[in-house]
Amino acid sequence: MRKPRKRSFQELVMENKRQLLNDRDALEKIEARLEQKRMGKAE
């Protein structure tokens, strides 16, 4: 049996990004969090 190859950090980031772009709920949560941060800095 072959040993599974370890993925590089870059590959993991790209996979995570692809999953997030396909997940509307997660995207909306991230956008809401970013908006709150912006509002906090504006005050």
C-alpha positions as CSV (number, residue, x, y, z in Angstrom):
1,M,0.0,0.0,0.0
2,R,1.3,3.5,-0.9
3,K,1.9,6.0,1.8
4,P,-0.3,9.1,1.3
5,R,1.7,12.1,0.1
6,K,1.8,15.1,2.4
7,R,0.2,18.2,0.9
8,S,2.0,21.4,0.9
9,F,0.7,24.5,2.7
10,Q,-0.1,26.1,-0.7
11,E,-2.2,23.0,-1.7
12,L,-4.1,23.1,1.5
13,V,-4.9,26.8,1.2
14,M,-6.1,26.4,-2.4
15,E,-8.4,23.5,-1.4
16,N,-9.8,25.4,1.6
17,K,-10.4,28.4,-0.7
18,R,-12.3,26.3,-3.2
19,Q,-14.5,24.8,-0.5
20,L,-15.2,28.3,0.9
21,L,-16.2,29.7,-2.4
22,N,-18.6,26.8,-2.8
23,D,-20.1,27.4,0.6
24,R,-22.4,30.4,0.6
25,D,-23.2,30.4,4.3
26,A,-19.5,30.5,5.2
27,L,-18.9,33.3,2.8
28,E,-21.7,35.3,4.3
29,K,-20.4,34.8,7.8
30,I,-16.9,36.0,6.7
31,E,-18.3,39.0,5.0
32,A,-20.4,39.9,8.1
33,R,-17.3,39.6,10.3
34,L,-15.2,41.8,8.0
35,E,-18.0,44.4,7.9
36,Q,-18.1,44.5,11.7
37,K,-14.3,45.0,11.8
38,R,-14.5,47.9,9.4
39,M,-17.3,49.5,11.4
40,G,-15.2,49.1,14.6
41,K,-12.2,50.8,13.0
42,A,-14.3,53.6,11.5
43,E,-15.5,54.7,15.0
